[in-house]
Amino acid sequence: MAKKTIDSVDVAGKTVLMRVDFNVPLDDNQNITDDRRIVMALPSIKSVLDRGGKLVLMSHLGRPKEGQDNSKFSLKPTAARLSELLGKDVAFATDTVGEDAEKKVAALQNGDALVLENLRFEKGEKKGDEAFAAKLAAFGDIYCNNAFGTCHRTDASMYAVPLAMEGKPRVVGSLVAKEIKYLSDVIASPEHPFVAILGGAKVSDKINVINNLLGICDKILIGGAMAYTFALAQGQQVGKSLVEPDKVDLAKELLEKGKDKLVLPIDTHCGDDFSADCKKVIVGAGEIPNDFEGLDIGPKTAQMYADIVKSAKTVVWNGPMGVCEIPPFDAGTKAVADAIAQSDSVSIIGGGDSAAAIQQLGYADKVSHVSTGGGASLEMLEGKVFKAVEILDEE
């Protein structure tokens, strides 16, 4: 599935239209509170600028709504931060495809960069509108997709724009290239034992992932609240735990299909309230008292999961083992993260809470890959085809 990368294309004197993910958190004063998404895009940005290309960057930010004051979703702070990171001025267009954008794209010199205003300020973006896409496409000689977090979408900037640029180079940036390498190529031919660790609240969120991975994994370790739906499916006691009663039949089917591949907790860390200072008790799996709820895998499960992970050659982790934002119910998630960091495996960490845990524990450099896209990484683990990636040039 390898795609041609921006590094392999001659950009000198040409304008590169690059879709990035600058959807960064901002405080009330429009200050960026976490610039990792901008920092992670830098290698491909610098690749274009250092080789004499002109760069037009487009991104969404937040969820602006029609008819409201959406100024808090402006991408202007990202242009300012990118200027600081690059040590050179980065221009900003006050619109996306309007007069200011046209004027500033035309004024770009070799080695210059421009950030367009929020794509989602235009109705045509979410609708995948061809007329809007044509205006964006006219800005570039080369299209580059470096926004993995939106690769599962067919918004205009992701699909209609490269479609409109047929006949011109359509490539990926380093971020998307890395995601494809790990989430698609490694999983297509993994080294065994191949272990998946799936957590989070709902079985329904991970049905397709479990179904797909059961065909290729040696073990799937289940944690988080979805473990209690599986316990309910086995007729066990789950107390006040978060469960999906309407997914019990589905859980039964997955248990039947997975057999010993599907590994469930053997003990549970419970609390009588959803808080750090609640009354706590550790019980055997499926023995949760009526007035308690499961909030984490227990210590025996954590040890069992760690042992399985340490012997793996390929590991995929998506979703926490418990309520990782409330100590001590973060212990199971920490144990899994520790084991992955210590293992001699190709380790792929899905977005969201798993990625945050790896970062917070300082293990980001001890795993093979931390995905930048939660929803996109899940859909790739499901084996879905991304139209926005399929349309791009093969290596």
Secondary structure, DSSP 8 states (H G I E B T S, - for coil): --B-BGGGS--TT-EEEEEE-----B-TTS-BS--HHHHHHHHHHHHHHHTT-EEEEE---S---TTS--GGG-SHHHHHHHHHHHTS--EE-SSSSSHHHHHHHHT--TT-EEE---GGGSHHHHHT-HHHHHHHHTT-SEEEEE-GGGTT---IIIIIHHHHTTTS-EEE-HHHHHHIIIIIIIHHS--SSEEEEE-SS-HHHHHHHHHHHHTT-SEEEE-STHHHHHHHHTT-EETT----GGGHHHHHHHHHHHGGGEE--SEEEEESSSSTTS-EEEEETTEE-TT-EEEEE-HHHHHHHHHHHHT-SEEEEES-SS-TTSTTTTHHHHHHHHHHHHS-SEEEE-STHHHHHHHHTT-GGGSSEE-S-HHHHHHHHTT---HHHHTS-B-
